[in-house]
Amino acid sequence: MAINKLETISNLFEGKEIRSIWNAEKEEYFFSVVDVIHALTDSKIPRNYWSDLKRKLINEGSELHEKIVQLKLKSNKDGKSYLTDTLDTQGILRLIESVPSSKAEPFKLWLASLGKERIDEVFDPEIAIKRAIDYYRNRGYSDKWIEARLKGILDRNKLTDVWKENGIKENYEFAVLTNEIYKTWSGMKASEYKAYKGIRKESLRDNMSDVEVALTDLGEIATRELAKKHKPYGLKENKKVAKAGGEVAKIARDDLEKKLGETIISKKNSLNYQYIEQKTLREIKDKDDEKQA
């Protein structure tokens, strides 16, 4: 099946992520079946649940498995894209009939709302912006924070445009330059900053205070203006400019912290849940050995 103009989207149903692909030509969504199963059943291993259900449907002669389309979706575990079983809206509605769940009706209503929202946003992009604002407000962010966050997104895009003009093409190069800015002003790379705040795949900026967001934006804006002025080319030269931009934010941070008498780097995040590290097999075995001793 020819799919073009694909856009990967992460929608949330009752806080559960539903990875999806929007086909602009057909004006249709394709949803990760495993994610839908997880949302409907709260299964701890939704992949196994779907594997068993798919086998059952095949044995019963159901045509649903023939509607499955494998598309590349980004994994929540390692950030890489893998071929994933997906179904379009009609396929998902048929799937729901095979999954006993009290969430079936709410899920159908949620599903029905998506297509209209997506089409409306094509004609009026302001709807998408308003939806983002409502999302942040519902999560307790202040209007001041939201304003800074949205402006930061625009400024970030302006910076990446300048980097592209200066010979930066690969994703890892953008990551290197971004880390240079972060490390210079905060002392941590983005991954280290996330670990410090106790987050993983979540957006780092969505878990920053307004001061942290402001300093991040300052570092990127300074980098952009310096790059426009000096026109460095390639990763090595742009890295020097990224560090210089980060130093502008570092000076502002040091000055503010001196006046405050405390650090502005916070471990606080905006999560309403907590990650619990899984014990290693070695630790579990040691525990079992202790019990048997």
DAWOCOR-V529255 format. One record per residue. N is the residue number from 1. SS is DSSP state (a for helix, b for strand, c for the rest). NEAR is the number of other C-alpha atoms within 10 Angstrom. Layout:
N;SS;NEAR, N;SS;NEAR
This chain:
1;c;4, 2;c;4, 3;c;12, 4;c;11, 5;c;10, 6;b;13, 7;b;11, 8;b;15, 9;b;17, 10;b;13, 11;b;14, 12;b;12, 13;b;15, 14;c;11, 15;c;8, 16;b;15, 17;b;17, 18;b;19, 19;b;23, 20;b;25, 21;b;23, 22;b;21, 23;b;18, 24;c;16, 25;c;10, 26;c;10, 27;c;11, 28;b;17, 29;b;24, 30;b;24, 31;b;27, 32;b;25, 33;a;24, 34;a;22, 35;a;20, 36;a;24, 37;a;22, 38;a;19, 39;a;22, 40;a;21, 41;a;16, 42;c;13, 43;c;14, 44;c;9, 45;c;11, 46;a;19, 47;a;15, 48;a;12, 49;a;15, 50;a;20, 51;a;11, 52;a;11, 53;a;16, 54;a;16, 55;a;12, 56;a;12, 57;a;15, 58;a;13, 59;a;9, 60;c;9, 61;c;10, 62;c;11, 63;c;11, 64;a;16, 65;a;17, 66;a;10, 67;a;14, 68;c;18, 69;b;17, 70;b;14, 71;b;19, 72;b;17, 73;b;21, 74;b;18, 75;c;13, 76;c;13, 77;c;8, 78;c;8, 79;c;10, 80;c;10, 81;b;12, 82;b;12, 83;b;12, 84;b;19, 85;b;20, 86;b;26, 87;b;27, 88;b;21, 89;a;18, 90;a;14, 91;a;19, 92;a;24, 93;a;16, 94;a;13, 95;a;19, 96;a;18, 97;a;10, 98;c;11, 99;c;15, 100;c;10, 101;c;15, 102;c;10, 103;c;14, 104;a;17, 105;a;11, 106;a;13, 107;a;20, 108;a;14, 109;a;10, 110;a;14, 111;a;17, 112;a;13, 113;a;11, 114;a;15, 115;a;15, 116;a;11, 117;a;13, 118;a;19, 119;a;14, 120;a;14, 121;a;14, 122;a;12, 123;a;9, 124;c;11, 125;c;12, 126;a;12, 127;a;15, 128;a;15, 129;a;13, 130;a;11, 131;a;13, 132;a;14, 133;a;19, 134;a;14, 135;a;13, 136;a;17, 137;a;14, 138;a;10, 139;c;12, 140;c;10, 141;c;17, 142;c;13, 143;a;12, 144;a;9, 145;a;19, 146;a;19, 147;a;11, 148;a;15, 149;a;21, 150;a;14, 151;a;12, 152;a;20, 153;a;13, 154;a;10, 155;a;17, 156;a;17, 157;a;11, 158;a;14, 159;a;20, 160;a;18, 161;a;13, 162;a;18, 163;a;25, 164;a;14, 165;a;16, 166;c;18, 167;c;14, 168;c;19, 169;c;14, 170;c;10, 171;a;8, 172;a;10, 173;a;18, 174;a;17, 175;a;12, 176;a;17, 177;a;24, 178;a;22, 179;a;21, 180;a;25, 181;a;32, 182;a;28, 183;a;19, 184;a;20, 185;a;25, 186;a;21, 187;c;15, 188;c;17, 189;c;19, 190;a;20, 191;a;15, 192;a;15, 193;a;20, 194;a;21, 195;a;14, 196;a;15, 197;a;19, 198;c;16, 199;c;21, 200;c;13, 201;c;11, 202;c;14, 203;c;10, 204;c;18, 205;a;19, 206;a;17, 207;a;20, 208;c;23, 209;c;18, 210;a;18, 211;a;16, 212;a;17, 213;a;19, 214;a;18, 215;a;22, 216;a;23, 217;a;22, 218;a;23, 219;a;26, 220;a;27, 221;a;21, 222;a;22, 223;a;30, 224;a;23, 225;a;15, 226;a;17, 227;a;24, 228;a;15, 229;a;9, 230;a;11, 231;c;17, 232;c;19, 233;c;16, 234;a;16, 235;a;19, 236;a;11, 237;a;14, 238;a;25, 239;a;22, 240;a;17, 241;a;24, 242;a;25, 243;a;22, 244;a;21, 245;a;26, 246;a;29, 247;a;22, 248;a;20, 249;a;26, 250;a;23, 251;a;13, 252;a;15, 253;a;19, 254;a;15, 255;a;12, 256;a;15, 257;a;14, 258;a;11, 259;a;8, 260;a;10, 261;c;9, 262;c;10, 263;c;11, 264;c;16, 265;c;17, 266;c;14, 267;c;15, 268;c;13, 269;c;18, 270;c;16, 271;c;14, 272;c;6, 273;c;6, 274;c;8, 275;c;9, 276;c;6, 277;c;6, 278;c;8, 279;c;8, 280;c;9, 281;a;9, 282;a;9, 283;a;11, 284;a;12, 285;a;11, 286;a;12, 287;a;12, 288;a;11, 289;a;10, 290;a;9, 291;a;8, 292;a;7, 293;c;6
